[in-house]
Amino acid sequence: MSSPWGVKHQLADAINAHDVNRALEYFSPDAVVVSPSGVAEGREQIAWLYEQLFKGFPDFTLTTWNEVSDTDAPMVAEWVATGTHTGPFLLPDGSELEGTGRRITIRGACASFVENGRITTHREYFDQLEMYTQLGLGLARVEQAPSSYREELAPHTVS
């Protein structure tokens, strides 16, 4: 059985090889992955998450540049992800963004918990807006709240 850090390193190797089946070996059957993109519970959903990523970014690469190595609960690493958006990529509203040919470089961090040689919880932290901006997307203006609601929230003046 691998050490907890060994499991995390092997997962990173599987991700960089785009080997979804091998990546799944490092997760417990009921593992949970939490990221800005959503929550995946269990190996089937985790596989789908990686498949979507590799479909949109066939040259996706994850490079770890810092590890908090004095602990293994949780194991924390900082990373840089790079890739070229050449395939469809699922957006939060459920639509797909067709390949733009744009390169992304995203900084992030993750925290993982390992029990009995398998990852039980894996949390990714990265700036989705940074990624979407690099893909050529921007913020959309949403409709303002009704004025009566805004007035309720406005600070009141004391005389």
N, C-alpha and C positions, 0 to 999 in steps of 0.2 A: 504494500500500500504506500502511495506517495505521501510526502509531507503536504500540509495545506498549501504552502507556497509552491510546491511542485505541481499540485493540481492546477493552481492558478496559472502557472507558466505553461503547462501543457494545454490549457484552454486557449491561451493567447496564440500558441503555435497552431492549434486546430483552426482558429478563426483566420489567421493569416494564410493558411492553406485552403481556406474556404471549404473545409471538410465538416459539414454540419453533423454528420453521423458521429464522427470522432468527438466533436465539441459536446454533443449530448451525453457522451460517456462520463463527462466530468460533472454532470448535474445529477442530483438525486431525482427520483421519479416525480416527486412533488415539489421540486424547486420553484422558486419565484424569481423572476428578473423584473426589476423596476427601473424604468428610464424615463426621460422626458417624452419619449414616444409612446409610452403606455406601460401596462403591466402584462407580463406573460407568465401564466401559471402552468407548470407541468412541462414535460419534454416536448409534447406536440406543439404547444404554443411557442415555446422557446425556439424550436426548429423553424417555425413559420417566420419568426422575427429575424433570424439569421438569413433565411432564404430571401426575404424581402430586401434586406441590406445588400446581399451579394448580387441580387438581380439588378438593383439600381446602380451599384458601384462594383463592377466586376474586378476592379483592381484594388479594392479596399485593403488597406494595410493599417495595422494597429502597432504603434511603437511605444512601449513603456519607457519612460525616462526617469521616473522616481518611484521608489517603493518605501513605504513605512515598514521597515523590516524588523523592528523591535517588538512587533506584536503579530499575532495571527488570528485575532478576534476583535474586530474584523481586520482583514488584510486590505490595505489601502494602497492604491497605485494611481499615479498620474500618467496620462498618456496623450499621444497625438494620433489622430486618425486622419488618413489621407485617402483620396480616391477620386476617380473621374466619373461623373454622372452620365452614363451612356445608356442606361436602361430605365424602365419605368420605376418610379419611387412613390410609395404610398404617402399621401399627405394626411394631416390630422382630420380633415373633413371627409376622408374616405375616397377622395379623387386621386388619380395617379398623375404625377408629373412625368411626362415623357423625357427621355434623355436630353440634356442641354449641352453636353460636352464640357461642362464647367468642372474645374478641379475644386475640391474642398480640402481644407486643412482645419481641423477642429481640435481644440484642446479640451480635455476632460479628466475626470477622475472616476474611480470605481471603488466600491467596498464589497468584499465577499466574505461570507461565512461558510466554513467547510466543517462537515461532520461525517465521520466514518469514510473519509476519502472522497466525498462528493460535495459539490457546492449546493447548499440549501437555499441561500439567498444571495443575490448578486444585484447591486444597485449601481447604475451608471448616472453620472452627473455631467452634463454638457449644456452649452448654450444653443438651444434650437434656433433662436433668431440668428445667431452667427452662421449656422449651417444654411438656413433658408436664404439669408442675404447673399451668401456665396453662390447659391443656386440661382440667383437673380430674382428672388421673390422679395416682397416688402411687406410692411404692415398694411392691413386694410382698415379703413376707417369704419367704425361701427356706429350705429345710430345712437345719438345722445339720449340719456334718460330724460323723461318728461321734466319740465321746469319745476313742478311741485315737488318731485323727489329730490332734485338738486337743492332746492330751498331748505328742505328738511335737514340735509347733510351740511349745509353752510354753517360756519361758526356764528354763534349769536353774540351780539355786542351787548355788553353790560353798561348801563348808564349810571 
